């Protein structure tokens, strides 16, 4: 190594994947000169049977070992498209899964002081992804020292195309064609939408609004419902990156139960996900409102712009508020799996939006207390509004294991 060049700054690009999760797994790792972009070395190898997260951490460890071998004096930036690994290594998220802890410790041991941790879109990590897939395909295994190699320049050109928005062909596991609006270079953010448990208003079938309402607490039955839902969601605990809640009391109480069960850390409040305000109708049943304000009720049922109880919020107003909240959550938690604890109206609005359905669709949905609805949002690299896919609607604990 006496004649080897000395690098002042290097970049590690790392990835890993499993065909089955868990299933046959492999990793890819790339070491670059940060100044010139030249690839110094790369590594791609199989791991046997493992999960995606284990493979991603293995790619990180392989990349840091390349640093030790080829650039031991350099400062290091790690770039990965796994938000989980990046945030855990940066110390922002806790490491809960027992399989991850020894891998994270090994990565911490190898990482030089001052290592910078950067999340990048998948398209900008195409080289490492390619190495992992080639290892799975049996066409690559082990470390190669590539500085100055023409092959490196060819791969670099492909990575640059990805950054410029041109199509990039990479080896990957066979599967269905991407849905409309989704691209493998984009970011997937999944919202697990949980309706709060029952309150005294729920049991009476009363209108129960947001922050301006009587704001009743959960009943004992409501707490039991939410605990059952939290247990149902427990297999997802390692993937959950945040629990976001409406600030309304019954939702926050429900969110506290869920967050504790999933060991998800402090709650984040999103006021955009509060329930609709019902004005003078709050606390009254549908029948009671029909007796004293039939004209107002008919107007509300016939128009998305009508304000319930005279001073409440129209469906159009709630839609704008909820979608503003959605944009904030997607921006803050991009690439994560977020449990959102909210209410009937906001969840229905989010589902209608995901399906591209008119807002009138909210009248054709029913949501049980403590039910689970899952929507994934796919953001491309072109700045366009994310497309969405409804994965589950109105799931109730006890109907079967929650799919990981």
C-alpha positions in Angstrom: 0.0 0.0 0.0 3.0 2.3 0.1 2.4 3.5 -3.5 -1.3 3.9 -3.0 -2.8 7.3 -3.4 -3.8 9.3 -0.3 -7.4 10.4 -0.2 -8.6 13.3 1.9 -12.3 12.8 1.6 -14.3 9.7 0.5 -17.9 8.8 0.0 -19.3 5.4 0.8 -22.4 4.3 -1.1 -24.1 1.2 0.3 -27.2 -0.8 -0.2 -28.6 -4.3 0.4 -31.6 -6.3 -0.5 -33.5 -9.5 0.1 -35.7 -11.4 -2.4 -38.4 -12.4 0.0 -37.6 -10.3 3.2 -36.4 -12.6 4.6 -35.0 -14.5 1.7 -31.8 -14.7 -0.3 -29.9 -11.5 0.5 -26.9 -9.6 -0.7 -25.2 -6.2 -0.3 -23.3 -3.7 -2.4 -20.8 -1.1 -1.3 -18.9 1.6 -3.3 -16.0 3.7 -2.1 -15.4 7.0 -4.1 -12.9 9.8 -4.0 -15.2 12.7 -2.9 -13.2 15.3 -4.8 -13.1 13.6 -8.3 -16.0 11.1 -8.0 -13.6 8.3 -9.0 -14.5 4.9 -7.7 -11.7 3.5 -5.6 -13.1 0.1 -4.9 -16.4 -1.8 -4.6 -17.7 -4.9 -3.0 -20.8 -7.1 -3.6 -21.5 -10.4 -1.9 -24.3 -12.7 -0.8 -25.4 -13.2 2.8 -27.5 -16.3 2.7 -31.0 -15.8 4.1 -31.6 -12.4 5.7 -33.9 -9.4 5.8 -33.6 -6.2 3.8 -32.5 -4.3 6.9 -29.7 -6.8 7.7 -28.6 -6.6 4.1 -28.5 -2.8 4.2 -26.5 -2.8 7.4 -24.1 -5.4 5.9 -23.6 -3.1 2.9 -22.7 -0.2 5.2 -20.2 -2.4 7.1 -18.6 -3.5 3.8 -18.3 0.1 2.7 -16.6 1.1 6.0 -14.2 -1.8 5.6 -13.3 -0.5 2.2 -12.5 2.8 3.9 -10.1 1.1 6.3 -8.4 -0.7 3.5 -8.0 1.9 0.8 -8.5 5.3 2.5 -7.7 5.0 6.2 -6.8 8.7 6.7 -9.9 10.1 4.9 -12.9 11.9 6.3 -16.1 9.9 5.3 -19.6 10.6 4.1 -22.0 7.7 4.0 -24.8 7.9 1.5 -27.7 5.3 1.6 -31.3 5.2 0.4 -32.3 3.4 3.7 -33.7 6.1 5.9 -33.8 3.6 8.7 -30.0 2.9 8.7 -29.0 6.5 8.1 -31.2 7.9 10.9 -30.2 5.1 13.3 -26.5 5.6 12.7 -26.9 9.4 13.0 -28.4 8.8 16.4 -31.8 10.2 15.5 -33.8 7.0 15.8 -33.5 4.2 18.3 -32.4 0.7 17.3 -35.0 -1.7 18.6 -34.6 -4.9 16.7 -32.1 -7.3 18.3 -30.7 -8.3 14.8 -29.8 -4.7 14.1 -28.0 -3.9 17.3 -24.8 -5.9 16.8 -24.6 -4.7 13.1 -25.0 -1.1 14.2 -22.3 -1.5 16.9 -19.9 -2.9 14.3 -20.7 -0.1 11.9 -20.1 2.4 14.7 -16.7 0.8 15.5 -15.6 1.0 11.8 -16.9 4.6 11.2 -14.2 7.2 11.7 -15.0 10.1 14.1 -17.0 12.8 12.3 -18.6 10.4 9.7 -21.5 12.2 8.0 -24.7 10.3 7.4 -26.8 11.3 4.3 -30.0 9.8 3.0 -30.3 9.9 -0.9 -33.0 8.9 -3.3 -32.7 5.3 -4.6 -31.8 6.6 -8.1 -28.7 8.2 -6.6 -27.7 4.8 -5.1 -28.0 2.8 -8.3 -24.4 1.6 -8.3 -24.6 0.0 -4.9 -28.0 -1.5 -5.7 -26.6 -2.9 -8.9 -23.7 -4.6 -7.0 -26.2 -6.3 -4.6 -28.4 -7.6 -7.4 -25.4 -8.9 -9.4 -24.3 -10.7 -6.3 -27.8 -12.3 -5.9 -27.6 -13.2 -9.6 -24.3 -15.0 -9.0 -22.3 -12.7 -11.3 -20.2 -11.0 -8.7 -18.6 -11.8 -5.3 -16.0 -9.9 -3.3 -13.9 -6.7 -3.3 -12.4 -5.2 -6.4 -9.9 -2.3 -6.5 -11.2 -0.2 -9.4 -9.4 3.2 -9.3 -8.7 4.2 -12.9 -10.7 1.2 -14.3 -12.7 1.9 -17.4 -15.6 -0.2 -16.0 -16.0 2.3 -13.2 -16.5 5.2 -15.7 -19.2 3.2 -17.4 -21.1 2.7 -14.2 -20.6 6.3 -13.2 -22.2 7.3 -16.4 -25.2 5.3 -15.6 -25.4 6.8 -12.1 -25.2 10.3 -13.6 -28.1 9.4 -16.0 -30.1 8.5 -12.9 -29.4 11.9 -11.4 -30.3 13.6 -14.6 -33.6 11.8 -14.9 -32.8 9.4 -17.7 -34.0 5.7 -17.6 -31.5 3.4 -15.8 -31.5 -0.4 -16.2 -30.6 -2.2 -13.0 -30.7 -5.9 -12.1 -33.6 -6.6 -9.7 -35.8 -9.3 -8.4 -38.6 -10.2 -10.8 -42.0 -8.8 -9.9 -45.0 -7.0 -11.2 -44.7 -3.8 -13.2 -44.7 -0.6 -11.2 -48.1 1.0 -10.7 -49.0 4.2 -12.5 -47.3 7.2 -10.8 -44.6 5.0 -9.1 -41.0 4.9 -10.1 -38.2 2.8 -8.6 -36.1 6.0 -8.2 -38.6 7.7 -6.0 -39.3 7.6 -2.3 -42.1 5.6 -0.7 -43.7 6.9 2.5 -46.4 4.8 4.1 -49.1 6.1 6.4 -50.7 3.6 8.8 -53.9 5.5 9.7 -55.6 4.5 13.0 -58.9 5.8 14.1 -59.1 6.5 17.8 -61.1 4.2 20.2 -64.6 4.9 21.4 -65.7 7.7 23.7 -69.0 8.4 25.3 -69.9 10.4 22.2 -69.1 7.5 20.0 -71.3 5.2 22.0 -74.2 7.6 21.8 -73.5 8.2 18.1 -73.2 11.9 18.8 -71.4 14.5 16.6 -68.0 14.8 18.1 -65.7 17.5 16.7 -62.2 18.7 17.0 -60.4 21.1 19.3 -63.4 23.3 19.8 -65.6 20.4 20.9 -66.4 19.0 24.3 -63.3 16.8 23.7 -64.4 13.6 25.6 -61.7 11.1 26.7 -61.6 7.5 25.7 -63.8 5.1 27.6 -62.4 1.9 29.1 -63.7 0.1 26.1 -62.0 2.6 23.8 -58.7 2.0 25.5 -59.1 -1.8 25.2 -59.8 -1.3 21.5 -56.7 0.7 20.9 -54.5 -1.7 22.9 -55.8 -4.6 20.7 -55.0 -2.5 17.6 -51.5 -1.7 18.9 -50.8 -5.4 19.5 -52.0 -6.1 16.0 -49.5 -3.5 14.7 -46.7 -4.8 16.8 -45.0 -6.8 13.9 -44.4 -3.5 12.2 -42.6 -1.9 15.2 -39.2 -2.1 13.7 -40.3 -0.3 10.5 -42.3 2.5 12.3 -40.3 5.7 12.2 -42.8 8.0 13.9 -46.2 8.2 15.5 -48.1 11.4 14.5 -51.4 12.3 16.2 -54.2 14.7 15.9 -54.0 17.1 18.9 -57.6 16.2 19.9 -57.8 14.4 23.3 -59.2 11.1 22.2 -56.8 10.8 19.3 -53.8 11.7 21.5 -54.8 9.2 24.2 -55.0 6.5 21.5 -51.7 7.6 20.1 -50.0 7.3 23.5 -51.1 3.7 23.8 -49.9 2.9 20.3 -46.5 4.6 20.6 -45.8 2.9 23.9 -46.6 -0.5 22.5 -44.5 0.1 19.4 -41.7 1.8 21.4 -41.9 4.6 18.8 -40.5 7.5 20.8 -42.2 10.9 21.4 -45.4 11.8 19.6 -45.6 14.4 16.9 -48.8 16.5 16.7 -50.3 17.5 13.4 -53.3 19.9 13.8 -54.3 19.3 10.2 -55.5 15.9 11.2 -58.0 17.1 13.8 -61.7 16.1 13.4 -64.2 18.4 11.6 -65.8 21.1 13.8 -69.5 20.6 14.1 -70.5 23.9 15.7 -73.8 23.9 17.6 -74.3 20.2 16.7 -71.4 19.0 18.8 -72.5 16.5 21.4 -75.9 15.9 19.8 -77.0 12.8 18.0 -78.1 12.8 14.4 -81.7 12.4 15.5 -81.5 15.3 17.9 -80.1 17.5 15.2 -82.7 16.4 12.7 -85.5 17.4 15.2 -84.2 20.9 15.8 -82.3 21.9 12.7 -83.6 19.8 9.8 -82.9 22.4 7.2 -79.3 22.8 8.3 -78.8 19.1 8.3 -80.3 18.7 4.8 -78.0 21.5 3.6 -75.0 19.9 5.1 -75.8 16.5 3.6 -76.4 18.1 0.2 -73.3 20.4 0.0 -69.6 20.0 0.6 -69.5 23.7 1.3 -72.2 23.8 4.0 -71.0 24.5 7.6 -72.6 22.1 10.2 -74.2 23.8 13.2 -73.8 27.2 11.5 -70.2 27.8 12.7 -68.6 24.4 12.0 -66.2 23.5 9.2 -67.4 22.4 5.7 -66.0 19.3 4.1 -64.1 21.5 1.7 -62.5 23.4 4.5 -61.5 20.1 6.3 -60.1 18.7 3.0 -57.8 21.7 2.6 -56.6 21.4 6.2 -56.1 17.7 6.0 -54.1 17.8 2.8 -52.0 20.6 4.1 -51.2 18.3 7.0 -50.5 15.5 4.7 -47.9 17.5 2.8 -46.2 18.5 6.0 -46.0 14.9 7.2 -44.7 13.6 3.8 -42.0 16.3 3.8 -40.9 15.7 7.4 -41.0 11.9 7.3 -40.2 11.1 3.7 -39.2 7.4 3.2 -40.6 6.3 6.5 -43.5 4.3 7.9 -45.6 6.6 10.0 -48.5 5.6 12.3 -51.1 8.5 12.1 -53.8 8.5 14.8 -56.8 10.6 13.7 -60.5 10.6 13.2 -63.2 9.5 10.8 -63.4 12.6 8.6 -59.6 13.2 8.1 -59.0 9.5 7.3 -61.8 9.4 4.8 -60.4 12.6 3.2 -56.9 11.0 2.9 -58.4 7.8 1.4 -60.4 9.8 -1.2 -57.3 11.8 -2.1 -55.2 8.6 -2.4 -57.8 7.1 -4.8 -58.2 10.3 -6.8 -61.9 10.1 -5.9 -64.2 13.1 -5.6 -64.6 14.4 -2.0 -68.2 13.1 -2.2 -66.7 9.6 -1.7 -66.4 10.3 2.1 -70.2 9.6 2.3 -69.6 6.1 1.0 -67.0 4.9 3.5 -67.4 3.5 7.0 -64.6 3.3 9.6 -64.8 1.3 12.8 -63.3 2.6 16.0 -59.6 1.8 16.4 -59.6 0.5 12.7 -56.5 0.6 10.5 -56.2 2.0 7.0 -52.9 2.0 5.1 -51.9 4.3 2.3 -48.5 4.5 0.6 -47.3 7.6 -1.2 -44.7 7.4 -4.0 -42.7 10.6 -4.7 -40.6 10.7 -7.8 -37.5 12.8 -8.3 -39.3 15.4 -10.5 -40.9 17.4 -7.7 -44.4 16.4 -8.8 -47.1 15.7 -6.1 -46.7 12.1 -4.9 -49.0 9.4 -6.2 -50.7 7.1 -3.7 -51.9 3.5 -3.3 -54.5 2.2 -0.8 -53.1 -0.9 0.8 -55.7 -1.6 3.5 -59.1 -0.1 4.4 -60.9 -0.4 7.8 -58.9 -3.3 9.1 -59.8 -4.4 12.6 -57.7 -6.2 15.1 -58.5 -9.9 15.4 -59.2 -10.4 11.7 -55.7 -11.9 11.1 -52.0 -11.1 11.5 -51.0 -7.6 10.3 -48.7 -8.1 7.2 -45.2 -6.9 7.6 
